[in-house]
């Protein structure tokens, strides 16, 4: 009879202990935060990096247009500007991104026969081919296209998968402007 009492008294006590443990909520917030913190932080970093890419692209576009004016107005021809000098002038207009611009930017300034002309793509094949790039100031009345590529390294894997056309995972931001040189 004592064995029965012992087993009966122990059974409800265990059931009560299990119910109390399941009802206990003291550490649930910490566990839930631990499960959500990593994806939340990754998403926040991806949003911040995407914002940086958009700002860099906007600054690059404005710098390309403003530096292209040197070619359009004939100032580049008057100064016998080279590709290196054009790139230096471009980087001077890159505001907060000017420090890395010389290493990251690549320029292509060429005369084209008509606006429907498609210049060669240096990014074909997943690597950047500098051999198809050229620099020319053109002459008065020439149709010109100015293209600039800016290598933007990416930290988050989300953006590298979506933005990169290069095999190394870096995004190549591109800015292009086309115009007719002003007459002399």
MDAnalysis code that builds the backbone (N, CA, C; Angstrom):
import MDAnalysis as mda
import numpy as np

u = mda.Universe.empty(552, n_residues=184, atom_resindex=np.repeat(np.arange(184), 3), trajectory=True)
u.add_TopologyAttr("name", ["N", "CA", "C"] * 184)
u.add_TopologyAttr("resid", np.arange(1, 185))
u.add_TopologyAttr("resname", ["UNK", "UNK", "UNK", "UNK", "UNK", "UNK", "UNK", "UNK", "UNK", "UNK", "UNK", "UNK", "UNK", "UNK", "UNK", "UNK", "UNK", "UNK", "UNK", "UNK", "UNK", "UNK", "UNK", "UNK", "UNK", "UNK", "UNK", "UNK", "UNK", "UNK", "UNK", "UNK", "UNK", "UNK", "UNK", "UNK", "UNK", "UNK", "UNK", "UNK", "UNK", "UNK", "UNK", "UNK", "UNK", "UNK", "UNK", "UNK", "UNK", "UNK", "UNK", "UNK", "UNK", "UNK", "UNK", "UNK", "UNK", "UNK", "UNK", "UNK", "UNK", "UNK", "UNK", "UNK", "UNK", "UNK", "UNK", "UNK", "UNK", "UNK", "UNK", "UNK", "UNK", "UNK", "UNK", "UNK", "UNK", "UNK", "UNK", "UNK", "UNK", "UNK", "UNK", "UNK", "UNK", "UNK", "UNK", "UNK", "UNK", "UNK", "UNK", "UNK", "UNK", "UNK", "UNK", "UNK", "UNK", "UNK", "UNK", "UNK", "UNK", "UNK", "UNK", "UNK", "UNK", "UNK", "UNK", "UNK", "UNK", "UNK", "UNK", "UNK", "UNK", "UNK", "UNK", "UNK", "UNK", "UNK", "UNK", "UNK", "UNK", "UNK", "UNK", "UNK", "UNK", "UNK", "UNK", "UNK", "UNK", "UNK", "UNK", "UNK", "UNK", "UNK", "UNK", "UNK", "UNK", "UNK", "UNK", "UNK", "UNK", "UNK", "UNK", "UNK", "UNK", "UNK", "UNK", "UNK", "UNK", "UNK", "UNK", "UNK", "UNK", "UNK", "UNK", "UNK", "UNK", "UNK", "UNK", "UNK", "UNK", "UNK", "UNK", "UNK", "UNK", "UNK", "UNK", "UNK", "UNK", "UNK", "UNK", "UNK", "UNK", "UNK", "UNK", "UNK", "UNK", "UNK", "UNK", "UNK", "UNK", "UNK", "UNK", "UNK"])
u.atoms.positions = np.array([
    [0.805, -1.181, 0.000],
    [0.000, 0.000, 0.000],
    [0.864, 1.266, 0.000],
    [1.997, 1.217, 0.637],
    [2.868, 2.385, 0.654],
    [3.470, 2.668, -0.723],
    [3.655, 1.631, -1.508],
    [4.200, 1.836, -2.840],
    [3.173, 2.560, -3.709],
    [1.935, 2.176, -3.556],
    [0.896, 2.854, -4.308],
    [0.793, 4.321, -3.922],
    [0.880, 4.630, -2.682],
    [0.801, 6.025, -2.240],
    [1.984, 6.823, -2.780],
    [3.132, 6.175, -2.746],
    [4.321, 6.865, -3.229],
    [4.210, 7.174, -4.722],
    [3.762, 6.191, -5.514],
    [3.663, 6.422, -6.940],
    [2.538, 7.397, -7.257],
    [1.471, 7.352, -6.480],
    [0.389, 8.301, -6.720],
    [0.821, 9.721, -6.368],
    [1.524, 9.893, -5.322],
    [1.929, 11.239, -4.920],
    [2.999, 11.802, -5.864],
    [3.795, 10.919, -6.425],
    [4.860, 11.380, -7.294],
    [4.319, 11.749, -8.684],
    [3.361, 11.071, -9.221],
    [2.788, 11.316, -10.535],
    [2.229, 12.727, -10.670],
    [1.354, 13.165, -9.805],
    [0.824, 14.526, -9.918],
    [1.896, 15.590, -9.713],
    [2.899, 15.303, -8.898],
    [3.964, 16.287, -8.677],
    [4.759, 16.504, -9.965],
    [5.033, 15.418, -10.697],
    [5.756, 15.535, -11.960],
    [4.927, 16.291, -12.980],
    [3.665, 15.979, -13.061],
    [2.794, 16.669, -14.007],
    [2.728, 18.160, -13.680],
    [2.700, 18.488, -12.430],
    [2.677, 19.899, -12.023],
    [3.975, 20.601, -12.363],
    [5.098, 19.899, -12.201],
    [6.399, 20.471, -12.532],
    [6.494, 20.738, -14.037],
    [6.033, 19.809, -14.856],
    [6.063, 19.989, -16.307],
    [5.174, 21.156, -16.706],
    [3.996, 21.253, -16.098],
    [3.088, 22.379, -16.397],
    [3.723, 23.706, -16.008],
    [4.378, 23.741, -14.883],
    [5.019, 24.987, -14.442],
    [6.170, 25.373, -15.371],
    [6.958, 24.374, -15.828],
    [8.065, 24.686, -16.734],
    [7.558, 25.189, -18.088],
    [6.477, 24.600, -18.581],
    [5.909, 25.046, -19.845],
    [5.277, 26.431, -19.726],
    [4.759, 26.751, -18.583],
    [4.126, 28.053, -18.377],
    [5.145, 29.151, -18.075],
    [6.357, 28.773, -17.725],
    [7.385, 29.747, -17.358],
    [7.823, 30.535, -18.591],
    [7.897, 31.865, -18.524],
    [8.228, 32.730, -19.663],
    [9.425, 33.648, -19.400],
    [10.175, 33.441, -18.362],
    [11.250, 34.362, -17.999],
    [12.318, 34.504, -19.090],
    [12.749, 33.461, -19.752],
    [13.808, 33.535, -20.752],
    [13.321, 33.530, -22.189],
    [12.028, 33.574, -22.412],
    [11.509, 33.463, -23.777],
    [11.880, 34.665, -24.641],
    [11.913, 35.840, -24.085],
    [12.276, 37.027, -24.868],
    [13.724, 36.944, -25.351],
    [14.608, 36.455, -24.478],
    [16.015, 36.323, -24.871],
    [16.185, 35.283, -25.963],
    [15.476, 34.183, -25.869],
    [15.568, 33.137, -26.885],
    [15.009, 33.643, -28.208],
    [13.867, 34.324, -28.173],
    [13.272, 34.861, -29.401],
    [14.181, 35.903, -30.038],
    [14.786, 36.765, -29.232],
    [15.707, 37.766, -29.761],
    [16.925, 37.089, -30.398],
    [17.417, 36.047, -29.765],
    [18.557, 35.320, -30.315],
    [18.255, 34.712, -31.669],
    [17.023, 34.284, -31.873],
    [16.643, 33.691, -33.147],
    [16.455, 34.754, -34.236],
    [16.080, 35.961, -33.860],
    [15.758, 37.010, -34.827],
    [16.926, 37.978, -35.038],
    [17.860, 38.062, -34.109],
    [18.912, 39.083, -34.149],
    [19.813, 38.965, -35.375],
    [20.279, 37.784, -35.707],
    [21.199, 37.631, -36.833],
    [20.544, 38.006, -38.164],
    [19.358, 37.459, -38.490],
    [18.733, 37.900, -39.747],
    [18.420, 39.393, -39.769],
    [18.025, 39.949, -38.631],
    [17.733, 41.383, -38.560],
    [18.988, 42.204, -38.828],
    [20.100, 41.837, -38.206],
    [21.354, 42.579, -38.419],
    [21.829, 42.454, -39.860],
    [21.733, 41.268, -40.451],
    [22.126, 41.100, -41.849],
    [21.269, 41.955, -42.770],
    [19.975, 42.003, -42.492],
    [19.086, 42.810, -43.320],
    [19.391, 44.302, -43.153],
    [19.686, 44.736, -41.947],
    [20.025, 46.144, -41.717],
    [21.319, 46.516, -42.443],
    [22.336, 45.648, -42.375],
    [23.588, 45.920, -43.090],
    [23.361, 45.941, -44.593],
    [22.507, 45.058, -45.107],
    [22.220, 45.047, -46.540],
    [21.517, 46.337, -46.951],
    [20.600, 46.836, -46.130],
    [19.902, 48.088, -46.433],
    [20.892, 49.255, -46.423],
    [21.768, 49.296, -45.432],
    [22.766, 50.365, -45.366],
    [23.720, 50.300, -46.561],
    [24.147, 49.100, -46.925],
    [25.053, 48.973, -48.065],
    [24.364, 49.339, -49.375],
    [23.109, 48.981, -49.514],
    [22.360, 49.358, -50.707],
    [22.227, 50.879, -50.797],
    [21.998, 51.530, -49.665],
    [21.968, 53.001, -49.640],
    [23.309, 53.586, -50.063],
    [24.398, 52.993, -49.602],
    [25.735, 53.458, -49.994],
    [25.955, 53.279, -51.499],
    [25.478, 52.174, -52.049],
    [25.610, 51.934, -53.490],
    [24.825, 52.982, -54.271],
    [23.606, 53.305, -53.826],
    [22.798, 54.316, -54.516],
    [23.445, 55.697, -54.437],
    [23.990, 56.055, -53.290],
    [24.652, 57.358, -53.154],
    [25.891, 57.405, -54.043],
    [26.686, 56.346, -54.029],
    [27.882, 56.295, -54.869],
    [27.519, 56.401, -56.343],
    [26.467, 55.708, -56.755],
    [26.036, 55.751, -58.143],
    [25.576, 57.150, -58.540],
    [24.869, 57.820, -57.661],
    [24.406, 59.180, -57.940],
    [25.578, 60.151, -58.053],
    [26.532, 60.045, -57.145],
    [27.712, 60.905, -57.190],
    [28.526, 60.621, -58.456],
    [28.661, 59.343, -58.823],
    [29.392, 58.976, -60.035],
    [28.710, 59.531, -61.280],
    [27.394, 59.439, -61.338],
    [26.651, 59.960, -62.492],
    [26.856, 61.468, -62.643],
    [26.745, 62.205, -61.543],
    [26.944, 63.659, -61.599],
    [28.383, 64.016, -61.966],
    [29.352, 63.290, -61.418],
    [30.758, 63.569, -61.738],
    [31.041, 63.288, -63.211],
    [30.431, 62.248, -63.767],
    [30.622, 61.915, -65.180],
    [30.048, 63.004, -66.078],
    [28.873, 63.475, -65.761],
    [28.245, 64.531, -66.567],
    [29.055, 65.824, -66.493],
    [29.460, 66.184, -65.288],
    [30.221, 67.433, -65.111],
    [31.601, 67.352, -65.768],
    [32.267, 66.234, -65.670],
    [33.583, 66.095, -66.287],
    [33.450, 65.972, -67.801],
    [32.375, 65.363, -68.272],
    [32.108, 65.278, -69.709],
    [31.941, 66.647, -70.339],
    [31.525, 67.625, -69.550],
    [31.399, 69.001, -70.065],
    [32.746, 69.551, -70.516],
    [33.824, 69.077, -69.916],
    [35.156, 69.529, -70.349],
    [35.402, 69.124, -71.800],
    [34.944, 67.938, -72.173],
    [35.097, 67.474, -73.549],
    [34.118, 68.215, -74.449],
    [32.877, 68.332, -74.013],
    [31.828, 68.957, -74.841],
    [32.151, 70.410, -75.171],
    [32.683, 71.146, -74.219],
    [32.951, 72.572, -74.437],
    [34.304, 72.835, -75.085],
    [35.104, 71.792, -75.315],
    [36.397, 71.971, -75.966],
    [37.528, 72.269, -75.000],
    [37.258, 72.348, -73.723],
    [38.311, 72.625, -72.744],
    [39.330, 71.489, -72.692],
    [38.863, 70.251, -72.833],
    [39.773, 69.099, -72.805],
    [40.731, 69.134, -73.994],
    [40.231, 69.505, -75.173],
    [41.098, 69.609, -76.353],
    [42.091, 70.746, -76.201],
    [41.629, 71.863, -75.660],
    [42.508, 73.020, -75.484],
    [43.650, 72.707, -74.517],
    [43.393, 71.851, -73.541],
    [44.417, 71.483, -72.552],
    [45.182, 70.221, -72.951],
    [44.869, 69.648, -74.132],
    [45.457, 68.366, -74.553],
    [45.312, 67.315, -73.448],
    [44.113, 67.216, -72.911],
    [43.833, 66.327, -71.791],
    [44.015, 64.862, -72.204],
    [44.638, 64.101, -71.305],
    [44.816, 62.659, -71.508],
    [43.778, 61.906, -70.668],
    [43.755, 60.597, -70.835],
    [42.820, 59.777, -70.057],
    [43.101, 59.903, -68.560],
    [44.364, 59.948, -68.189],
    [44.734, 60.089, -66.780],
    [44.289, 61.432, -66.209],
    [44.456, 62.498, -66.985],
    [44.012, 63.816, -66.520],
    [42.485, 63.883, -66.439],
    [41.798, 63.247, -67.380],
    [40.341, 63.203, -67.340],
    [39.878, 62.457, -66.083],
    [40.539, 61.348, -65.780],
    [40.198, 60.565, -64.594],
    [40.460, 61.359, -63.317],
    [41.540, 62.115, -63.290],
    [41.838, 62.961, -62.129],
    [40.773, 64.039, -61.963],
    [40.342, 64.635, -63.078],
    [39.277, 65.644, -63.020],
    [37.965, 65.011, -62.550],
    [37.689, 63.806, -63.012],
    [36.488, 63.082, -62.580],
    [36.548, 62.812, -61.080],
    [37.670, 62.309, -60.613],
    [37.806, 61.969, -59.187],
    [37.726, 63.208, -58.300],
    [38.131, 64.348, -58.832],
    [38.000, 65.590, -58.077],
    [36.543, 65.983, -57.852],
    [35.649, 65.444, -58.648],
    [34.214, 65.736, -58.526],
    [33.460, 64.629, -57.789],
    [34.147, 63.645, -57.260],
    [33.493, 62.519, -56.583],
    [33.249, 62.780, -55.098],
    [33.407, 63.974, -54.635],
    [33.168, 64.425, -53.251],
    [33.719, 63.430, -52.234],
    [32.875, 62.792, -51.441],
    [33.352, 61.951, -50.339],
    [33.995, 60.651, -50.810],
    [33.831, 60.301, -52.070],
    [34.414, 59.078, -52.602],
    [35.695, 59.342, -53.390],
    [36.226, 60.549, -53.322],
    [37.396, 60.933, -54.117],
    [38.661, 60.189, -53.704],
    [38.768, 59.797, -52.447],
    [40.014, 59.170, -51.991],
    [40.270, 57.824, -52.666],
    [39.243, 57.031, -52.908],
    [39.412, 55.721, -53.545],
    [39.173, 55.755, -55.048],
    [38.812, 56.880, -55.577],
    [38.381, 56.970, -56.971],
    [39.474, 56.571, -57.954],
    [40.680, 57.007, -57.752],
    [41.769, 56.711, -58.702],
    [41.967, 55.209, -58.876],
    [41.816, 54.452, -57.798],
    [42.010, 52.999, -57.875],
    [40.773, 52.277, -58.397],
    [39.603, 52.844, -58.192],
    [38.362, 52.142, -58.524],
    [37.749, 52.535, -59.868],
    [38.034, 53.727, -60.362],
    [37.370, 54.221, -61.573],
    [38.162, 53.873, -62.832],
    [37.425, 53.633, -63.907],
    [37.990, 53.403, -65.230],
    [37.177, 54.229, -66.220],
    [37.855, 54.930, -67.130],
    [37.144, 55.823, -68.056],
    [37.308, 55.370, -69.497],
    [36.291, 55.695, -70.292],
    [36.303, 55.447, -71.732],
    [35.621, 56.647, -72.380],
    [36.375, 57.435, -73.133],
    [35.834, 58.604, -73.834],
    [36.147, 58.393, -75.300],
    [35.097, 58.314, -76.113],
    [35.313, 58.011, -77.530],
    [34.357, 58.781, -78.423],
    [34.823, 58.978, -79.648],
    [33.992, 59.571, -80.692],
    [33.211, 58.430, -81.343],
    [31.925, 58.675, -81.603],
    [31.086, 57.645, -82.235],
    [30.474, 58.221, -83.506],
    [30.207, 57.394, -84.515],
    [29.673, 57.913, -85.769],
    [28.212, 58.358, -85.662],
    [27.427, 57.698, -84.815],
    [26.020, 58.074, -84.616],
    [25.590, 57.628, -83.225],
    [24.488, 58.199, -82.730],
    [24.043, 57.880, -81.380],
    [23.595, 56.431, -81.228],
    [23.206, 55.771, -82.294],
    [22.760, 54.376, -82.220],
    [23.929, 53.395, -82.107],
    [25.156, 53.876, -82.172],
    [26.338, 53.023, -82.082],
    [26.481, 52.470, -80.670],
    [26.768, 51.182, -80.581],
    [27.009, 50.554, -79.281],
    [28.496, 50.273, -79.138],
    [29.176, 50.981, -78.221],
    [30.607, 50.721, -78.012],
    [30.805, 49.327, -77.398],
    [31.997, 48.766, -77.501],
    [32.252, 47.437, -76.935],
    [32.082, 47.433, -75.411],
    [31.585, 46.312, -74.901],
    [31.352, 46.154, -73.461],
    [32.590, 45.533, -72.820],
    [33.295, 46.271, -71.959],
    [34.506, 45.707, -71.342],
    [34.208, 44.683, -70.247],
    [32.940, 44.535, -69.854],
    [32.615, 43.592, -68.783],
    [32.106, 42.256, -69.307],
    [32.137, 42.033, -70.571],
    [31.672, 40.769, -71.137],
    [32.542, 39.622, -70.621],
    [31.915, 38.567, -70.204],
    [32.656, 37.391, -69.743],
    [32.978, 37.375, -68.271],
    [32.514, 38.344, -67.503],
    [32.731, 38.329, -66.057],
    [34.040, 38.918, -65.580],
    [34.893, 39.362, -66.502],
    [36.122, 40.063, -66.126],
    [36.151, 41.390, -66.861],
    [36.903, 42.332, -66.337],
    [36.958, 43.656, -66.938],
    [38.127, 43.709, -67.910],
    [37.847, 44.042, -69.179],
    [38.851, 44.085, -70.236],
    [39.186, 45.542, -70.559],
    [40.308, 46.029, -70.063],
    [40.736, 47.404, -70.329],
    [41.163, 47.614, -71.776],
    [41.412, 46.543, -72.505],
    [41.913, 46.637, -73.877],
    [40.928, 47.255, -74.854],
    [39.633, 47.256, -74.549],
    [38.651, 47.817, -75.475],
    [38.360, 49.287, -75.180],
    [39.015, 49.854, -74.176],
    [38.779, 51.246, -73.797],
    [39.703, 52.174, -74.565],
    [39.242, 53.398, -74.758],
    [40.028, 54.388, -75.488],
    [39.748, 55.766, -74.900],
    [40.545, 56.740, -75.314],
    [40.305, 58.122, -74.905],
    [40.540, 59.032, -76.096],
    [39.541, 59.868, -76.373],
    [39.647, 60.842, -77.448],
    [38.829, 62.072, -77.062],
    [39.401, 63.253, -77.279],
    [38.661, 64.492, -76.992],
    [37.727, 64.867, -78.131],
    [37.890, 64.238, -79.281],
    [37.042, 64.555, -80.430],
    [37.382, 65.915, -81.004],
    [36.577, 66.329, -81.943],
    [36.748, 67.636, -82.574],
    [35.409, 68.366, -82.476],
    [35.375, 69.665, -82.808],
    [34.097, 70.383, -82.732],
    [33.030, 69.715, -83.599],
    [31.859, 69.490, -83.017],
    [30.752, 68.861, -83.727],
    [30.739, 67.344, -83.668],
    [31.756, 66.731, -83.064],
    [31.816, 65.269, -82.978],
    [30.770, 64.735, -81.997],
    [30.240, 63.559, -82.312],
    [29.385, 62.847, -81.355],
    [30.304, 62.097, -80.407],
    [30.071, 62.268, -79.106],
    [30.951, 61.682, -78.095],
    [30.140, 60.861, -77.104],
    [30.764, 59.850, -76.559],
    [30.190, 59.096, -75.444],
    [31.275, 58.980, -74.374],
    [30.873, 59.286, -73.152],
    [31.759, 59.189, -71.998],
    [31.183, 58.120, -71.088],
    [31.981, 57.091, -70.830],
    [31.556, 56.016, -69.931],
    [32.568, 55.889, -68.804],
    [32.040, 55.696, -67.597],
    [32.893, 55.528, -66.421],
    [32.398, 54.304, -65.657],
    [33.323, 53.438, -65.267],
    [33.018, 52.292, -64.421],
    [33.691, 52.501, -63.083],
    [32.964, 52.179, -62.026],
    [33.473, 52.362, -60.663],
    [33.284, 51.047, -59.920],
    [34.378, 50.447, -59.484],
    [34.328, 49.167, -58.767],
    [33.913, 49.415, -57.314],
    [32.772, 48.874, -56.943],
    [32.250, 49.033, -55.584],
    [32.285, 47.666, -54.894],
    [33.197, 47.465, -53.936],
    [33.211, 46.182, -53.226],
    [31.958, 46.051, -52.356],
    [31.436, 44.840, -52.260],
    [30.219, 44.593, -51.493],
    [30.549, 43.700, -50.299],
    [29.949, 44.013, -49.159],
    [30.198, 43.253, -47.944],
    [29.137, 42.187, -47.694],
    [27.894, 42.499, -47.988],
    [26.825, 41.537, -47.714],
    [26.616, 40.634, -48.930],
    [26.363, 39.376, -48.661],
    [26.214, 38.409, -49.744],
    [24.929, 38.640, -50.534],
    [23.918, 39.247, -49.908],
    [22.661, 39.496, -50.616],
    [22.903, 40.389, -51.833],
    [23.632, 41.476, -51.639],
    [23.877, 42.410, -52.734],
    [24.854, 41.847, -53.752],
    [25.835, 41.082, -53.297],
    [26.794, 40.503, -54.232],
    [26.092, 39.592, -55.234],
    [25.079, 38.884, -54.793],
    [24.345, 37.997, -55.697],
    [23.490, 38.780, -56.680],
    [22.966, 39.921, -56.248],
    [22.054, 40.674, -57.096],
    [22.689, 41.736, -57.966],
    [23.796, 42.321, -57.541],
    [24.378, 43.456, -58.254],
    [25.622, 43.123, -59.070],
    [26.278, 42.047, -58.768],
    [27.575, 41.802, -59.383],
    [27.459, 41.110, -60.725],
    [28.161, 41.665, -61.704],
    [28.331, 40.978, -62.986],
    [29.756, 40.477, -63.124],
    [30.561, 40.735, -62.107],
    [31.966, 40.349, -62.157],
    [32.160, 39.038, -61.400],
    [33.154, 38.265, -61.806],
    [33.415, 36.977, -61.174],
    [33.926, 37.111, -59.749],
    [34.532, 38.259, -59.398],
    [35.081, 38.429, -58.056],
    [34.055, 38.939, -57.043],
    [32.810, 39.158, -57.436],
    [31.760, 39.573, -56.511],
    [31.642, 41.074, -56.315],
    [32.484, 41.858, -56.947],
    [32.381, 43.320, -56.820],
    [31.335, 43.839, -57.800],
    [30.661, 44.896, -57.398],
    [29.686, 45.535, -58.286],
    [30.419, 46.594, -59.106],
    [30.109, 46.660, -60.377],
    [30.673, 47.695, -61.234],
    [29.560, 48.688, -61.535],
    [29.648, 49.859, -60.923],
    [28.685, 50.918, -61.190],
    [29.107, 51.599, -62.487],
    [28.142, 51.933, -63.312],
    [28.443, 52.521, -64.618],
    [27.684, 53.821, -64.787],
    [28.369, 54.831, -65.293],
    [27.731, 56.105, -65.631],
    [28.109, 56.432, -67.075],
    [27.122, 56.867, -67.840],
    [27.346, 57.155, -69.256],
    [26.660, 58.458, -69.632],
    [27.324, 59.243, -70.458],
    [26.708, 60.425, -71.029],
    [27.144, 60.522, -72.486],
    [26.221, 60.932, -73.331],
    [26.514, 61.097, -74.755],
    [26.097, 62.497, -75.177],
    [26.850, 63.102, -76.083],
    [26.583, 64.486, -76.493],
    [27.303, 64.784, -77.791],
    [27.001, 65.931, -78.341],
    [27.729, 66.439, -79.513],
    [28.598, 67.591, -79.014],
    [29.890, 67.544, -79.377],
    [30.799, 68.625, -78.994],
    [30.301, 69.956, -79.556],
    [30.523, 71.004, -78.797],
    [30.128, 72.333, -79.251],
    [31.041, 72.787, -80.384],
    [30.508, 73.584, -81.300],
    [31.356, 74.090, -82.383],
    [32.422, 75.032, -81.848],
    [33.487, 75.169, -82.588],
    [34.624, 76.011, -82.150],
    [34.282, 77.480, -82.151],
])
